[in-house]
Amino acid sequence: MSLRLRLLLMIGVSLSLLWGGVAMWMLHDLEGEMRRTLDQRLAMSARMVAGLVSQNPAAWDTGKRGAGHTPLTVPATARGLACQVSSLRGEVLARTPGTAPGAIATATPGFAEREIDGERWRTYTVEAQGLRITTADRLAERDSLLRDVTAATVVPFVVALVGSLTMLWIGVRSGLVPLERLRQALARRAPAALTPIPDEPMPRELQPLVDTLNQLLERMRAAIARERRFTSDAAHELRTPLTALKTHLQVARITHGPDAETALDFAEEGASRLQHTLQQLLTLAQVEGPFSWDESQRAYADEVARLAIRDAAPEAPGRIVFESDGASVELALPQALAATALRNLLDNALRHSPSAQSVTLEIGVGPNRVCFRVCDSGPGLLPDELARVTERFWRRDRGRGSGLGLAIVLAIAERCGGSLTLAQRAAGGLEAELHLPRAKPTRSS
């Protein structure tokens, strides 16, 4: 079902039910009021005739008029209204033309209804000066009048309702025109077009939708640009070790003795470098892609530090000096990610420090974060190099390494709500601070 039809049905049905309920209520009240008004007319007519009789009682004295007299004819005062004056003995003294005596004859004062010759009558009787005055209405006349009033009320209501629904349809169509324009603009866009939607005058209700679409297009554009750059850089970086590996294998095939062994050693080194680069690429792709945060094993700062030291320096763990206050602080990220980020920091520090110098790892605990501080004794970086060191595949003078270690650390920190800062030490070397969020304390039951 279209949005236009849904709005029309929702508003139209609600409006029809509301107006219909109000109309039924008004018609019910109108019917009751008309019946009360007609009853009041009957009663007032009977009392008026009784008042006239009381002004000249001698004219209505049945003893003076004698037997066999002809009833007087009283002019009809209203359409459908009948009146009859009779004695208490039932002798008719006067009546309106066309009135059937049996139709309005009654011995009970007040209102009454009866059916005579297939017609229903509504009567009102009052007694005064020894006479009985009765006025009567044909109920068919009342029903006809009520139908006329109902028709006069319902017809304008139906016309107004149809007109309102028509205007509602026109209003809904015109109100949805900006949404239709937006749909057409999106339908006309090329599949590769990721530019923002033009900021044309939009209704206030559609502006958040347009802003959200523009943000989505911007994220898609940035993601596609990042993937293209990543693919290009990865292809370039993988081409070099593959070419070197192929060359060393060809040399080993055409040579013998020490030269062949040297070529095989170089080929093995190239294969190791290629394997390390591929592992870093897979880690970076996993960090930047979707992954599950649900881990049964909790990550604690000290445990993460020990795992990272073991992985970064398996043959010489003494090169890393670990300083901690011994506090066991839980981290708000998976253990594998935290260990990978810290291992890359330590690996980078060990690679650029002299073999005789150690690398220091310190843990500082804050209210909301844990800081892993890694200090080395290497040559450090210049200010312009500090700005580029976290770029993918950037290496100083095309040195050893894949150029992805610090990029992975930064990606993990940003993905988990942390941060990475690098600074030149005054005593020489580089100082790296990895800030990771702490886990929120759980409430005890």
C-alpha positions as CSV (number, residue, x, y, z in Angstrom):
1,M,0.0,0.0,0.0
2,S,1.4,3.4,-1.0
3,L,2.0,6.1,1.6
4,R,-0.4,8.4,-0.2
5,L,-3.3,5.8,0.0
6,R,-2.4,5.0,3.6
7,L,-2.5,8.6,4.7
8,L,-5.8,9.1,2.9
9,L,-7.4,6.0,4.4
10,M,-6.1,6.9,7.9
11,I,-7.2,10.5,7.9
12,G,-10.4,9.9,5.8
13,V,-11.7,7.1,7.9
14,S,-10.9,9.0,11.1
15,L,-12.6,12.1,9.7
16,S,-15.7,10.1,8.5
17,L,-16.1,8.3,11.8
18,L,-15.8,11.6,13.7
19,W,-18.2,13.5,11.5
20,G,-20.6,10.5,11.4
21,G,-20.6,10.2,15.2
22,V,-21.2,14.0,15.6
23,A,-24.0,13.8,12.9
24,M,-25.7,10.9,14.6
25,W,-25.5,12.6,18.0
26,M,-27.0,15.8,16.5
27,L,-29.8,13.9,14.7
28,H,-30.7,12.0,17.8
29,D,-30.9,15.2,19.8
30,L,-32.8,16.9,17.0
31,E,-35.3,14.1,16.9
32,G,-35.9,14.3,20.6
33,E,-36.2,18.0,20.5
34,M,-38.7,17.9,17.6
35,R,-40.9,15.4,19.4
36,R,-40.8,17.6,22.6
37,T,-41.7,20.6,20.5
38,L,-44.6,18.9,18.8
39,D,-45.9,17.7,22.1
40,Q,-45.7,21.2,23.5
41,R,-47.6,22.4,20.5
42,L,-50.4,19.8,21.2
43,A,-50.5,20.8,24.9
44,M,-50.5,24.6,24.1
45,S,-53.3,24.2,21.5
46,A,-55.4,22.3,24.0
47,R,-54.8,24.8,26.8
48,M,-55.6,27.7,24.4
49,V,-58.9,26.1,23.5
50,A,-59.6,25.5,27.2
51,G,-58.9,29.2,27.8
52,L,-61.4,30.3,25.2
53,V,-64.0,27.9,26.6
54,S,-63.6,29.4,30.1
55,Q,-64.2,33.0,28.7
56,N,-67.8,32.1,27.6
57,P,-69.0,28.9,29.4
58,A,-72.6,29.6,28.5
59,A,-72.0,29.0,24.8
60,W,-70.8,25.5,25.6
61,D,-73.6,24.6,28.0
62,T,-74.9,21.3,26.6
63,G,-78.3,21.7,28.5
64,K,-79.1,25.0,26.8
65,R,-78.1,23.8,23.4
66,G,-80.5,20.9,23.5
67,A,-80.3,17.4,22.0
68,G,-79.5,16.7,18.4
69,H,-77.4,19.8,17.9
70,T,-74.7,19.8,15.2
71,P,-71.1,20.0,16.4
72,L,-69.3,23.3,15.7
73,T,-66.5,23.3,13.2
74,V,-63.3,24.8,14.5
75,P,-60.8,26.0,11.9
76,A,-57.5,24.0,11.8
77,T,-54.7,26.0,13.4
78,A,-51.8,24.0,12.0
79,R,-51.0,21.4,9.3
80,G,-51.8,18.0,10.6
81,L,-53.3,19.2,13.9
82,A,-56.8,18.1,14.9
83,C,-58.9,19.4,17.8
84,Q,-62.1,18.2,19.4
85,V,-64.2,19.6,22.3
86,S,-66.6,17.2,24.0
87,S,-68.5,16.9,27.2
88,L,-67.5,14.6,30.0
89,R,-70.3,12.3,28.8
90,G,-68.6,11.9,25.4
91,E,-70.9,14.3,23.4
92,V,-68.9,16.1,20.7
93,L,-69.5,19.8,20.8
94,A,-66.9,21.0,18.3
95,R,-64.1,19.6,16.1
96,T,-61.7,20.6,13.3
97,P,-62.7,19.5,9.7
98,G,-61.7,15.9,8.8
99,T,-61.3,14.8,12.3
100,A,-62.5,11.3,13.1
101,P,-64.2,11.3,16.5
102,G,-62.9,7.9,17.3
103,A,-59.4,8.9,16.5
104,I,-58.9,11.4,19.3
105,A,-61.6,10.3,21.7
106,T,-60.0,9.5,25.0
107,A,-61.0,9.5,28.6
108,T,-57.6,9.9,30.1
109,P,-56.1,13.4,30.5
110,G,-52.5,13.9,29.2
111,F,-50.6,12.4,26.3
112,A,-51.6,9.1,24.6
113,E,-51.1,7.2,21.4
114,R,-53.6,5.0,19.6
115,E,-54.1,3.5,16.2
116,I,-57.4,4.1,14.3
117,D,-58.1,2.8,10.7
118,G,-54.4,2.1,10.1
119,E,-53.3,5.5,11.3
120,R,-51.4,6.3,14.5
121,W,-52.3,9.4,16.5
122,R,-50.6,11.3,19.3
123,T,-53.1,13.1,21.5
124,Y,-53.2,15.4,24.4
125,T,-56.4,15.9,26.6
126,V,-57.2,18.5,29.2
127,E,-60.5,19.0,31.2
128,A,-61.9,22.4,31.9
129,Q,-65.4,23.9,32.7
130,G,-66.9,20.4,32.6
131,L,-65.6,19.9,29.0
132,R,-62.8,17.7,27.6
133,I,-60.5,19.3,25.0
134,T,-58.3,17.0,23.0
135,T,-55.7,17.9,20.4
136,A,-54.1,15.3,18.2
137,D,-51.3,14.8,15.6
138,R,-51.0,12.2,12.9
139,L,-47.7,10.4,13.6
140,A,-47.2,10.0,9.9
141,E,-47.1,13.8,9.6
142,R,-44.5,13.9,12.3
143,D,-42.4,11.2,10.7
144,S,-42.6,13.0,7.3
145,L,-41.5,16.2,9.0
146,L,-38.6,14.4,10.7
147,R,-37.5,12.9,7.4
148,D,-37.5,16.3,5.8
149,V,-35.4,17.7,8.6
150,T,-33.0,14.7,8.5
151,A,-32.6,15.1,4.7
152,A,-31.9,18.8,5.1
153,T,-29.2,18.0,7.7
154,V,-27.6,14.9,6.1
155,V,-27.3,16.2,2.5
156,P,-25.0,19.1,3.5
157,F,-23.1,16.8,5.7
158,V,-22.5,14.3,2.9
159,V,-21.5,17.1,0.5
160,A,-19.1,18.6,3.1
161,L,-17.6,15.1,3.8
162,V,-17.1,14.4,0.1
163,G,-15.6,17.8,-0.4
164,S,-13.3,17.3,2.6
165,L,-12.1,14.0,1.3
166,T,-11.4,15.5,-2.1
167,M,-9.5,18.3,-0.6
168,L,-7.7,15.8,1.6
169,W,-6.6,13.8,-1.4
170,I,-5.4,17.0,-3.1
171,G,-3.6,18.0,0.0
172,V,-1.9,14.7,0.5
173,R,-0.7,14.6,-3.1
174,S,0.7,18.1,-2.9
175,G,2.2,17.4,0.5
176,L,4.1,14.4,-0.9
177,V,5.4,16.2,-3.9
178,P,8.8,16.9,-2.2
179,L,9.2,13.2,-1.3
180,E,8.4,12.3,-4.9
181,R,11.0,14.8,-6.2
182,L,13.6,13.2,-3.8
183,R,12.7,9.8,-5.1
184,Q,13.1,10.9,-8.7
185,A,16.4,12.6,-7.9
186,L,17.7,9.3,-6.3
187,A,16.4,7.2,-9.3
188,R,18.2,9.4,-11.8
189,R,21.6,9.1,-10.0
190,A,24.2,6.9,-11.6
191,P,25.3,3.8,-9.6
192,A,28.8,5.3,-9.0
193,A,27.5,8.8,-8.0
194,L,28.2,9.3,-4.3
195,T,28.0,13.1,-4.3
196,P,25.6,14.6,-1.7
197,I,22.0,15.3,-2.6
198,P,21.6,19.0,-3.6
199,D,20.5,21.1,-0.7
200,E,17.3,22.4,-2.2
201,P,14.4,23.9,-0.2
202,M,12.9,20.9,1.6
203,P,10.1,20.6,4.1
204,R,11.3,20.5,7.7
205,E,10.1,16.8,8.0
206,L,12.3,15.7,5.1
207,Q,15.5,17.5,6.0
208,P,16.6,14.9,8.5
209,L,16.1,12.2,5.9
210,V,18.2,14.2,3.3
211,D,20.9,14.8,5.9
212,T,21.0,11.1,6.8
213,L,21.3,10.1,3.2
214,N,24.1,12.6,2.6
215,Q,26.0,11.3,5.6
216,L,25.5,7.7,4.3
217,L,26.8,8.7,0.8
218,E,29.8,10.5,2.4
219,R,30.6,7.3,4.5
220,M,30.3,5.2,1.4
221,R,32.5,7.5,-0.6
222,A,35.1,7.5,2.1
223,A,34.9,3.7,2.4
224,I,35.2,3.1,-1.3
225,A,38.1,5.6,-1.6
226,R,39.9,3.9,1.4
227,E,39.4,0.5,-0.2
228,R,40.7,1.7,-3.5
229,R,43.8,3.2,-1.9
230,F,44.3,0.2,0.2
231,T,44.0,-2.2,-2.8
232,S,46.4,0.0,-4.8
233,D,49.0,0.2,-2.0
234,A,48.6,-3.5,-1.2
235,A,49.2,-4.5,-4.8
236,H,52.3,-2.3,-4.9
237,E,53.7,-3.7,-1.6
238,L,53.0,-7.3,-2.5
239,R,54.5,-7.0,-6.0
240,T,58.0,-6.1,-4.5
241,P,58.5,-9.2,-2.3
242,L,56.9,-11.5,-4.9
243,T,59.4,-10.2,-7.6
244,A,62.3,-10.5,-5.2
245,L,61.2,-14.1,-4.3
246,K,60.9,-15.1,-7.9
247,T,64.3,-13.6,-8.7
248,H,66.1,-15.4,-5.8
249,L,64.4,-18.7,-6.8
250,Q,65.6,-18.3,-10.4
251,V,69.1,-17.5,-9.2
252,A,69.1,-20.6,-7.0
253,R,68.1,-22.7,-10.0
254,I,70.9,-21.6,-12.2
255,T,73.6,-21.6,-9.6
256,H,75.2,-24.2,-7.3
257,G,77.0,-24.3,-4.0
258,P,77.2,-21.2,-1.7
259,D,75.5,-18.9,-4.3
260,A,72.5,-21.2,-4.4
261,E,72.2,-21.4,-0.6
262,T,72.5,-17.6,-0.4
263,A,69.7,-17.2,-3.0
264,L,67.5,-19.6,-1.1
265,D,68.1,-17.7,2.2
266,F,67.1,-14.5,0.5
267,A,64.0,-16.3,-0.9
268,E,63.1,-17.5,2.5
269,E,63.5,-14.0,3.9
270,G,61.3,-12.7,1.2
271,A,58.6,-15.3,1.9
272,S,58.7,-14.4,5.6
273,R,58.2,-10.8,4.7
274,L,55.4,-11.6,2.3
275,Q,53.7,-13.8,5.0
276,H,54.0,-11.0,7.6
277,T,52.6,-8.4,5.2
278,L,49.6,-10.7,4.4
279,Q,49.0,-11.3,8.1
280,Q,49.0,-7.5,8.7
281,L,46.6,-7.0,5.8
282,L,44.2,-9.6,7.1
283,T,44.3,-8.1,10.5
284,L,43.6,-4.6,9.2
285,A,40.7,-5.9,7.1
286,Q,39.3,-7.7,10.1
287,V,39.5,-4.6,12.3
288,E,37.9,-2.3,9.7
289,G,35.2,-4.7,8.8
290,P,32.3,-6.0,10.8
291,F,33.1,-8.3,13.7
292,S,31.5,-9.6,16.8
293,W,32.3,-8.0,20.1
294,D,30.9,-10.9,22.1
295,E,33.8,-12.7,23.8
296,S,33.6,-15.1,26.7
297,Q,37.2,-14.3,27.8
298,R,37.5,-10.9,29.5
299,A,40.4,-8.6,28.7
300,Y,42.5,-7.3,31.6
301,A,45.3,-4.8,31.1
302,D,48.1,-6.9,32.8
303,E,47.2,-10.0,30.9
304,V,47.1,-8.1,27.6
305,A,50.5,-6.7,28.3
306,R,52.0,-10.2,29.0
307,L,50.5,-11.6,25.8
308,A,51.8,-8.7,23.7
309,I,55.4,-9.1,25.2
310,R,55.4,-12.8,24.5
311,D,54.3,-12.3,20.9
312,A,56.6,-9.3,20.2
313,A,59.8,-10.7,21.7
314,P,59.5,-14.5,21.9
315,E,63.3,-15.0,21.7
316,A,64.4,-12.0,23.8
317,P,61.7,-11.1,26.3
318,G,64.3,-9.3,28.5
319,R,64.5,-6.5,26.0
320,I,61.0,-5.3,27.2
321,V,60.9,-3.7,30.6
322,F,57.4,-4.0,32.0
323,E,56.3,-1.6,34.7
324,S,52.9,-1.9,36.3
325,D,51.2,-1.2,39.7
326,G,49.8,-4.7,39.7
327,A,46.1,-3.5,39.4
328,S,43.9,-5.8,37.4
329,V,41.8,-3.5,35.2
330,E,39.2,-4.8,32.7
331,L,39.2,-3.4,29.2
332,A,36.0,-2.6,27.2
333,L,37.2,-4.5,24.0
334,P,38.1,-8.0,23.0
335,Q,41.4,-9.4,24.3
336,A,42.7,-10.3,20.8
337,L,42.3,-6.7,19.6
338,A,44.0,-5.2,22.6
339,A,46.9,-7.7,22.4
340,T,47.3,-7.1,18.7
341,A,47.5,-3.3,19.0
342,L,50.0,-3.4,21.9
343,R,52.1,-6.1,20.1
344,N,52.4,-3.9,17.0
345,L,53.5,-1.0,19.2
346,L,56.2,-3.2,20.9
347,D,57.3,-4.7,17.6
348,N,57.7,-1.3,16.0
349,A,59.7,-0.1,19.1
350,L,62.0,-3.2,19.1
351,R,62.6,-2.9,15.3
352,H,63.8,0.7,15.5
353,S,65.8,0.4,18.8
354,P,69.4,-0.8,19.0
355,S,69.7,-4.4,20.0
356,A,71.6,-3.5,23.1
357,Q,68.8,-1.1,24.3
358,S,65.6,-2.1,26.0
359,V,62.0,-0.9,25.4
360,T,59.9,0.2,28.3
361,L,56.2,-0.6,28.7
362,E,54.2,1.2,31.4
363,I,50.5,0.9,32.3
364,G,48.6,3.9,33.7
365,V,45.0,3.6,34.9
366,G,42.6,6.5,34.7
367,P,38.9,6.8,35.6
368,N,37.6,5.8,32.2
369,R,40.7,4.7,30.3
370,V,43.9,2.6,30.5
371,C,47.1,4.0,29.0
372,F,49.8,1.7,27.6
373,R,53.0,3.8,27.2
374,V,55.8,2.4,25.1
375,C,59.2,4.1,25.0
376,D,62.1,3.2,22.8
377,S,65.7,4.4,22.2
378,G,65.6,4.6,18.5
379,P,66.3,7.6,16.2
380,G,62.8,9.0,16.6
381,L,60.8,10.8,13.9
382,L,60.8,14.3,12.5
383,P,57.6,16.4,12.8
384,D,56.5,15.7,9.2
385,E,57.3,12.0,9.7
386,L,55.1,11.9,12.8
387,A,52.2,13.2,10.8
388,R,52.6,10.3,8.2
389,V,53.8,7.4,10.4
390,T,50.2,6.0,10.8
391,E,49.6,6.0,7.1
392,R,49.3,2.6,5.4
393,F,52.5,1.2,3.9
394,W,54.5,4.3,4.9
395,R,58.1,3.5,5.9
396,R,61.1,5.7,6.4
397,D,63.5,5.3,3.5
398,R,61.5,2.2,2.4
399,G,63.0,0.3,5.4
400,R,62.0,-3.1,6.8
401,G,58.5,-3.9,7.9
402,S,55.2,-3.8,6.1
403,G,54.2,-0.3,7.0
404,L,51.0,-1.5,8.5
405,G,51.8,-1.9,12.2
406,L,50.9,1.6,13.4
407,A,48.0,1.8,11.0
408,I,46.5,-1.3,12.6
409,V,47.1,0.2,16.1
410,L,45.3,3.4,15.1
411,A,42.4,1.5,13.4
412,I,41.9,-0.6,16.6
413,A,42.0,2.4,18.9
414,E,39.5,4.4,16.8
415,R,37.2,1.4,16.4
416,C,37.1,0.8,20.1
417,G,36.8,4.4,21.2
418,G,40.4,4.9,22.2
419,S,43.3,6.9,20.8
420,L,46.9,6.7,19.8
421,T,49.5,9.6,20.3
422,L,53.1,9.6,19.2
423,A,55.7,12.1,20.5
424,Q,59.5,12.6,20.2
425,R,61.3,12.0,23.5
426,A,63.7,14.6,24.8
427,A,66.3,11.9,25.6
428,G,65.9,10.4,22.1
429,G,63.5,7.8,20.7
430,L,59.8,7.7,20.4
431,E,57.1,7.6,23.0
432,A,53.7,6.0,22.0
433,E,50.6,6.2,24.2
434,L,47.7,3.8,23.5
435,H,44.6,4.8,25.3
436,L,41.9,2.1,25.5
437,P,38.5,2.4,27.3
438,R,37.9,0.6,30.6
439,A,34.9,-1.7,31.1
440,K,32.0,-0.3,33.0
441,P,31.6,-1.9,36.4
442,T,28.7,-4.3,36.6
443,R,26.1,-3.9,39.3
444,S,26.1,-6.6,42.0
445,S,22.8,-8.3,42.4
